[in-house]
């Protein structure tokens, strides 16, 4: 809490406004839903999320540090939303399958030991149609070799994070990616499929004929 705002000040941004923008990507959170924040830390995002939640919403806050969770719980102790503070590893989420409607995590990804396991766990605990928003340090690739990029990378290797698109679970859809804070933090959002992807097997006009399926399986 004593230096976290430095990242935002160096870029000339208001920390709270940036965090509010990231949280807004979750969209409307109706009453009675379950939301999980992974890497809640001392609650810098948690406080802002909590203000948006309606009664009867269950807010689960997970972190690997009991000391940070204690600070977070103190900050949120007077709020009316149902809250549960969980000490756990993000690669081994202690929840039943399809438990959550929303999952949020901001600048936690670099600390995740196995990112593929992490995304598999998110897929497991997320309900079909559920939404995820993840923010992480990771500079826009096209500006890494500019003076601006080199200065940042010289200061911290965190900005050299790779965008984990290649390890997203196959069930994730409506994937959206954008960069914020002078293009040094990326926001990755997606939803979990409600139904399997399907191709409507229609006949394709033309001399070759057939359909996508018959062409693929070799039966023209």
C-alpha angles and dihedrals in degrees: 000000000000097000109011093103091061092085090058096041092053089058094044095247134129108246096214093050092050091049091047090052092051092049091048088067087075088069123205114349109205123213117275097031128129118236127185125199112198114205097013092171112179092341104264090143094026093068091053093046092048091057090058097049123100127222117284090031116131114222116194116192116195129188139153092228120077090194092057092046090053092054090045093051091051091054093050101036096107097051123110100222118100106259133189122187113208127193105204149119113269090222091059106041110193096220137103121257116282095010102140138063094190135024124190132182130167124195093339099108097087089060094053109109098206113021095186091055088046093057091044089054091049089053091050098051097037119095119233106273091022120140132229130195119188125180123190144165108263124131121231103267095229093061099045092099096047120098088252091055095043092051092052094045090049089055097046135004088208088087089062092071116139119235104249097220093126093060100045112125116260089241093066116102140169088042114189128185129187138157124231138175096051089321096295098111124050128208116212118189133174144151132229116250117255092200135016117272112261136189116215102235102224127161111262114226119237142067094295092052123171125103135268090269097047091046091051095046093043101247107122 
